[in-house]
Amino acid sequence: MFENKNMCAWMEDAVRHIMENDTDGIAIVAQSRDGELFTAYYNVGCCRKMEFASHIQVDAVHDVLEANGYIKEDDD
């Protein structure tokens, strides 16, 4: 059923972190190989969705800056 062992290990680690850190809001975003997007939320309203989206945008900007040599991985 679960053929992608790397993804399974990553998900196990992510779920463990969520459960160990008293999380009270979860957002999941995934994209299938054919481009379909899936989103699911637990205890996440409008404001939290905006906050979560902002964190993803910051991560993306950080990745671009790092890829272009403006910052190093250790500069976090």
ChimeraX commands (.cxc) that place a marker at each C-alpha (Angstrom):
marker #1 position 0.00,0.00,0.00 radius 0.5
marker #1 position 2.73,2.51,0.95 radius 0.5
marker #1 position 5.53,2.10,-1.58 radius 0.5
marker #1 position 7.40,5.35,-0.97 radius 0.5
marker #1 position 9.50,4.44,2.07 radius 0.5
marker #1 position 11.18,7.88,2.25 radius 0.5
marker #1 position 7.81,9.65,2.38 radius 0.5
marker #1 position 6.54,7.19,5.00 radius 0.5
marker #1 position 9.58,7.83,7.19 radius 0.5
marker #1 position 9.16,11.60,6.77 radius 0.5
marker #1 position 5.44,11.39,7.66 radius 0.5
marker #1 position 6.16,9.24,10.71 radius 0.5
marker #1 position 8.68,11.83,11.93 radius 0.5
marker #1 position 6.27,14.71,11.25 radius 0.5
marker #1 position 3.37,13.01,13.06 radius 0.5
marker #1 position 5.63,12.15,16.01 radius 0.5
marker #1 position 6.67,15.82,16.27 radius 0.5
marker #1 position 3.02,16.94,16.07 radius 0.5
marker #1 position 1.94,14.53,18.81 radius 0.5
marker #1 position 4.89,15.23,21.13 radius 0.5
marker #1 position 4.50,19.01,21.00 radius 0.5
marker #1 position 0.89,19.44,22.16 radius 0.5
marker #1 position -0.24,20.67,18.75 radius 0.5
marker #1 position -3.75,22.07,18.60 radius 0.5
marker #1 position -3.91,23.04,14.92 radius 0.5
marker #1 position -2.79,21.12,11.83 radius 0.5
marker #1 position -2.79,21.94,8.12 radius 0.5
marker #1 position -1.85,19.43,5.47 radius 0.5
marker #1 position -1.11,20.37,1.87 radius 0.5
marker #1 position -0.17,17.76,-0.73 radius 0.5
marker #1 position 0.11,17.57,-4.50 radius 0.5
marker #1 position -0.35,14.43,-6.57 radius 0.5
marker #1 position 1.87,13.57,-9.51 radius 0.5
marker #1 position -0.83,14.80,-11.90 radius 0.5
marker #1 position -0.97,18.21,-10.17 radius 0.5
marker #1 position -4.10,17.80,-8.05 radius 0.5
marker #1 position -3.83,19.63,-4.72 radius 0.5
marker #1 position -5.24,18.33,-1.45 radius 0.5
marker #1 position -5.69,20.39,1.70 radius 0.5
marker #1 position -6.98,19.28,5.08 radius 0.5
marker #1 position -7.29,21.18,8.33 radius 0.5
marker #1 position -7.77,20.33,11.98 radius 0.5
marker #1 position -8.78,23.19,14.28 radius 0.5
marker #1 position -7.55,25.82,11.79 radius 0.5
marker #1 position -9.70,28.86,11.09 radius 0.5
marker #1 position -9.23,31.72,8.66 radius 0.5
marker #1 position -6.57,33.59,10.64 radius 0.5
marker #1 position -4.52,30.49,11.29 radius 0.5
marker #1 position -4.67,29.55,7.60 radius 0.5
marker #1 position -3.19,32.96,6.81 radius 0.5
marker #1 position -0.49,32.50,9.47 radius 0.5
marker #1 position 0.40,29.02,8.17 radius 0.5
marker #1 position 0.53,30.31,4.58 radius 0.5
marker #1 position 2.88,33.09,5.67 radius 0.5
marker #1 position 5.25,30.55,7.22 radius 0.5
marker #1 position 5.30,28.58,3.96 radius 0.5
marker #1 position 6.06,31.78,2.01 radius 0.5
marker #1 position 8.93,32.63,4.36 radius 0.5
marker #1 position 10.34,29.11,3.88 radius 0.5
marker #1 position 10.14,29.54,0.10 radius 0.5
marker #1 position 11.92,32.91,0.19 radius 0.5
marker #1 position 14.60,31.41,2.45 radius 0.5
marker #1 position 15.11,28.54,-0.02 radius 0.5
marker #1 position 15.51,31.01,-2.93 radius 0.5
marker #1 position 18.00,33.14,-0.99 radius 0.5
marker #1 position 19.96,30.05,-0.02 radius 0.5
marker #1 position 19.91,28.63,-3.57 radius 0.5
marker #1 position 21.30,31.91,-4.91 radius 0.5
marker #1 position 24.07,32.12,-2.33 radius 0.5
marker #1 position 22.73,35.10,-0.37 radius 0.5
marker #1 position 22.55,33.06,2.83 radius 0.5
marker #1 position 24.00,29.76,4.01 radius 0.5
marker #1 position 22.08,26.93,5.64 radius 0.5
marker #1 position 23.78,27.77,8.96 radius 0.5
marker #1 position 22.51,31.39,8.81 radius 0.5
marker #1 position 19.03,30.44,10.08 radius 0.5
marker link #1:1,2 radius 0.2
marker link #1:2,3 radius 0.2
marker link #1:3,4 radius 0.2
marker link #1:4,5 radius 0.2
marker link #1:5,6 radius 0.2
marker link #1:6,7 radius 0.2
marker link #1:7,8 radius 0.2
marker link #1:8,9 radius 0.2
marker link #1:9,10 radius 0.2
marker link #1:10,11 radius 0.2
marker link #1:11,12 radius 0.2
marker link #1:12,13 radius 0.2
marker link #1:13,14 radius 0.2
marker link #1:14,15 radius 0.2
marker link #1:15,16 radius 0.2
marker link #1:16,17 radius 0.2
marker link #1:17,18 radius 0.2
marker link #1:18,19 radius 0.2
marker link #1:19,20 radius 0.2
marker link #1:20,21 radius 0.2
marker link #1:21,22 radius 0.2
marker link #1:22,23 radius 0.2
marker link #1:23,24 radius 0.2
marker link #1:24,25 radius 0.2
marker link #1:25,26 radius 0.2
marker link #1:26,27 radius 0.2
marker link #1:27,28 radius 0.2
marker link #1:28,29 radius 0.2
marker link #1:29,30 radius 0.2
marker link #1:30,31 radius 0.2
marker link #1:31,32 radius 0.2
marker link #1:32,33 radius 0.2
marker link #1:33,34 radius 0.2
marker link #1:34,35 radius 0.2
marker link #1:35,36 radius 0.2
marker link #1:36,37 radius 0.2
marker link #1:37,38 radius 0.2
marker link #1:38,39 radius 0.2
marker link #1:39,40 radius 0.2
marker link #1:40,41 radius 0.2
marker link #1:41,42 radius 0.2
marker link #1:42,43 radius 0.2
marker link #1:43,44 radius 0.2
marker link #1:44,45 radius 0.2
marker link #1:45,46 radius 0.2
marker link #1:46,47 radius 0.2
marker link #1:47,48 radius 0.2
marker link #1:48,49 radius 0.2
marker link #1:49,50 radius 0.2
marker link #1:50,51 radius 0.2
marker link #1:51,52 radius 0.2
marker link #1:52,53 radius 0.2
marker link #1:53,54 radius 0.2
marker link #1:54,55 radius 0.2
marker link #1:55,56 radius 0.2
marker link #1:56,57 radius 0.2
marker link #1:57,58 radius 0.2
marker link #1:58,59 radius 0.2
marker link #1:59,60 radius 0.2
marker link #1:60,61 radius 0.2
marker link #1:61,62 radius 0.2
marker link #1:62,63 radius 0.2
marker link #1:63,64 radius 0.2
marker link #1:64,65 radius 0.2
marker link #1:65,66 radius 0.2
marker link #1:66,67 radius 0.2
marker link #1:67,68 radius 0.2
marker link #1:68,69 radius 0.2
marker link #1:69,70 radius 0.2
marker link #1:70,71 radius 0.2
marker link #1:71,72 radius 0.2
marker link #1:72,73 radius 0.2
marker link #1:73,74 radius 0.2
marker link #1:74,75 radius 0.2
marker link #1:75,76 radius 0.2
view
